[in-house]
């Protein structure tokens, strides 16, 4: 299909090229040959009278025009996708919609397991792709590559709607046979113990408790570093170590493993998690249905 003398299929190629900044990776993304993608780039250059992507050393970088087209092209494609998928209603009984959601392992374990279970009863044809939150979460939502993302409120995108899901407290977690601790914990004891901490993603983003303590100049003896909260509990069982975890997840694992929870010895602000979806999907009946269900599960008593 052509629009103003431009084959609209070329917009899909342009979006992939501006995203990956590589003919090879863009071709792989769209399941095309390199020669086909090179041909698409040549036609795009002819249409826009601009290189769009220029070779600089081993890399391809967008020209000024290419950079200016990146967001608008992506928004056009998302609007087209939203229009094509638009339905007047969502029927859970018959829908075969596939939802993609990116969240931390903490949210997956404590909320999404129940969401998926309830969905199997309410909408048996619906399927999920659950992705582990990483450094690309915000970009993935903004590009429309995923339907939802759950992330801390401070990291939410102002351009997209959101729903507050959790206002979560923290708990200290130790092995249930820890011989030096009673039912409370002093701050001095907390600092002197060996700690298991979480640093996530390729850039090793520290969890909130590490950021909070380092902000006020407190140092702990870190014995184990993991990439997710779900990996923490096994490093506590049968040891003298301690970890600070979101309370909902801590209670989940304390019901499965010989662990006990203690209140933190300092007042740490709660973790507020929000659910976000792309603005072009705000009126999508299926998106509305699922975000309401996720909200209900998150609000249920633990």
Secondary structure, DSSP 8 states (H G I E B T S, - for coil): -EETTEETHHHHHHHHHHHH--HHHHHHHHT--HHHHHHHHHHHHHHHTS-SEEEETTEEEE-HHHHHHHHHHHHHHHHHHHHHH--S---TTT---EEEEEE-HHHIIIIIHHHHHHHHHH-TT-EEEEEE--TTHHHHHHHTSSSEEEEEGGG--TTS-EEEEEEE-EEEEEETT-SS--S---HHHHHHSEEEEEEETTTTEE-HHHHHHHHTT---EEEEEESSGGGTGGGTTTSS-EEEEEHHHHHHHHTTSSEEEE--SS----EEEEEEE-GGGTT-HHHHHHHHHHHHHHHS--
